[in-house]
Amino acid sequence: MGLRLTTRRAKRTFFVPAALAAALATACGEVGAGRPSARAEMLALLESAVQRSASRDPYLGESVVAELRAELRDAELTPQARSTLLGELGFHELRLGENDAAVAHYEDAVETLSGEPREADAEALAELRFGLGLAYLRWGETNNCVARHTSESCLLPIRGSGVHVDQRGSRRALDVFAALLEERPDDVVTRWLLNVAYMTVGGYPDAVPPRFLVPPESFEAREPFPRFVDVAPERGLNTFDMAGGAVVDDFDGDGDLDLVTSTWHPAGRLHYFAGDGRGGFEERSERSGLADVHGGLNLAQGDCDGDGAPDLLVLRGAWLGADGRVPNALLRNSGAGSFRDVTVEAGMGAGHYPTQTAAWADCDNDGDLDVYVGNECSPALYAPSQLFRNRGDGSFDETAARSGVLNRCFAKGVAWGDYDGDGLQDLYVSNLGAPNRLYRNAGPDGFDDVAAKAGVVKPIDGFATWFWDFDNDGVLDLFAASYQPSMANVASEYLGLPSAAETARLYRGDGRGGFEDATARAGLDRVACPMGANFGDLDNDGFLDFYLGTGYPGYEGLMPNLMFRNRGGESFVDVTTAGGFGHLQKGHGVAFADLDRDGDQDVFLQVGGAYPGDAFGNALFENPGSENHWIAIQAVGTRSVRSAVGARIRCDVREDGVARSIFRHVASGGSFGCNPLRQHVGLGRAKRIDRLEVHWPATGVTQVFSDVPADRHLRVVEGADRYEEL
């Protein structure tokens, strides 16, 4: 998500991270600090955010519509002024989901200006016509993908039951886009949308004019991969929401995985779905108390009081600058799947800053979970990031300044991991418009930023990030996504045209505390606009795959979410089309989890955009399974963190007589969406684990178990001589 700047055709971009870079860089300096807040002030701030969003919020506000309608009643308006106002009104009605009114006003705007032969009006008229085409396309999406949703709706390339039944909107959009392309054949965004519109009426590729065709091979599968089907509607999980987060974990202690989702609308609420272990869910939002909790753009789970029940941190205010001083919420879990807001009493009720990213870890190895919140420091608001250290009772001290991790930049992703193997959790912060930080944990002396020395400052326009061991060498690697939101860049990628867009970075750990840039060698030097992101092992081969939820607020940003399969730790291949993952709607919170306990990981995607008119139903891609084996490990700390965050797991196996090791580091995955802390490990063709190791960071002790059977759910308690089968 980002900031809308203009509706003018020449500047049809809703984000300008390149332009923001200099301004954000100047904001990376200390100006002041937030003042403490009481519970009453927190509630007042939340209510104020709700009221503001209903009126002046650039994404959600409705007052501009009434103002524009009043201006249009002026009989003295010139045709140019009238068409401009009509176009602005059409845009805002489209933003708010008033599609019929938006279409009518765009049609009126085009007709009004078309009667003026002045050459000076050509650019404005082209912009209005493009807006009209987009309004037609959105009208068609709403009347089909939303009103007549199927498991193939909005999956690129659109086929089968995804083809629109009511084709009036797409047919009118085709006429508009085709006419624009005759005048401006090099417009790659209009060309892309023309092809998408043809897909929605079943006319791609044959009916597309050859010179405007996006080649079908652009969408062809790079290699065979099983098809995952979206089963969210029949499982009751396709909650219709805007942008938000997703967390999968066992919140009620029954052994089955549950799901919590959010929406960023301040007046929206959280949803809690209790899993039955067979892929079914019951919504318990009211019973859990989460239906009364104000929305947030992202969520992160962590057992902050060590009682064995995952608590929730709700993150709010992202992208809103000075208006984003909305309190986050720490929700303590009773252990039975009910929650209570303890933000103030836990010491997290002061210093409210805009954010959408946080990560939990035991940064001082005292056996308690700490949490780092990456805030959005900008010219509009000094918003230093925060490190909350656990006092041992589930309450916190904020120590970012004395620990040296204020960041003072526009943070969009944070991740913890012991990249240098010294037993201490290090911190990576992904910034938008400024170099990223790698804060090496120096113990009692705090943290040192070694990003430049380690060569991991890029991408400069950063977003989602995570530590992982993608090549199974026992050393943590680092993924850092790039976020330069532009449909032109993405369309150029599919058309094989050059683009100056910054790509993601895959940094391979060298085992000595350094990294090498493995992006190109791994096949990941390509353009994408990821927001939500996470990783897991789709085919149980022991190597971690990943999914990117893509998009930006503009309705023209119809780009597929992307799935990449790990090819033996050497490279990645795009399996988006083959696997059926190419959802065109905005992708946010992502979670990999075995929701039906059948031994393979399914993929949940929280879908929806920044505008009320861009809400959508969530997706659950069900894994069809493979012949490979697996193990699920619930590690439970006694002296280390109870939820085992930061623990290391090693599985030594033999496949067809060949020995190999598979490594996992206990965490919730990517920085936008959370996997369960219960670790699912693919074992390939191995039916047993010769040697299973669990290493505990707080004590440095490694537990070892021999000859462990595959395809089991295990519980490993720190210090115990035996594991327990669940």
Salt bridges, closest charged atoms under 4 A:
GLU30 OE1 - ARG408 NH2 3.16
GLU41 OE2 - ARG35 NH2 3.18
GLU67 OE2 - ARG56 NH1 2.80
GLU88 OE1 - HIS92 NE2 3.95
GLU93 OE2 - ARG69 NH2 2.74
GLU93 OE1 - HIS105 ND1 2.76
GLU98 OE1 - ARG69 NH2 3.33
ASP108 OD2 - ARG82 NH2 3.63
ASP121 OD1 - ARG118 NH2 3.03
GLU123 OE1 - ARG184 NH2 3.22
GLU141 OE2 - ARG138 NE 3.70
ASP166 OD2 - ARG168 NH2 2.81
GLU182 OE1 - ARG211 NH2 2.53
GLU183 OE1 - ARG129 NH1 3.00
ASP187 OD2 - ARG9 NH2 1.80
GLU223 OE2 - ARG565 NH1 3.03
GLU223 OE1 - ARG567 NE 3.51
ASP230 OD2 - HIS149 NE2 3.84
ASP241 OD2 - HIS271 NE2 3.34
ASP252 OD2 - ARG284 NH1 3.51
ASP276 OD2 - ARG278 NH2 3.53
GLU282 OE1 - ARG284 NH2 3.28
GLU282 OE2 - ARG287 NH2 3.08
GLU283 OE2 - HIS271 ND1 2.83
ASP305 OD2 - ARG332 NE 3.40
ASP323 OD1 - ARG52 NE 3.84
ASP341 OD2 - ARG39 NH1 3.15
GLU345 OE1 - ARG340 NH1 3.20
ASP364 OD2 - ARG389 NH1 3.45
GLU376 OE2 - LYS412 NZ 2.53
ASP397 OD1 - ARG391 NH2 2.75
ASP420 OD2 - ARG440 NE 3.02
ASP422 OD2 - ARG440 NH2 3.58
ASP449 OD2 - ARG437 NH1 3.45
ASP471 OD2 - ARG508 NE 2.71
ASP473 OD2 - ARG508 NH2 3.34
ASP510 OD2 - ARG512 NH2 3.51
GLU516 OE2 - ARG508 NH1 3.61
GLU516 OE1 - ARG521 NH1 3.57
ASP517 OD2 - ARG505 NE 3.49
ASP537 OD2 - ARG664 NH2 3.96
ASP539 OD2 - ARG565 NE 2.69
ASP541 OD2 - ARG565 NH2 3.62
ASP574 OD2 - ARG526 NH1 2.71
ASP614 OD1 - ARG138 NH1 2.92
ASP614 OD2 - LYS586 NZ 2.74
GLU622 OE2 - ARG235 NH2 2.90
ASP652 OD1 - ARG650 NE 2.86
GLU655 OE1 - ARG660 NE 2.54
ASP656 OD2 - ARG685 NH2 2.71
ASP690 OD2 - ARG654 NE 3.82
GLU693 OE2 - ARG691 NE 2.64
ASP707 OD1 - ARG688 NE 2.56
ASP711 OD2 - HIS629 ND1 2.72
GLU724 OE1 - ARG715 NH1 3.76
GLU725 OE1 - ARG712 NE 3.40
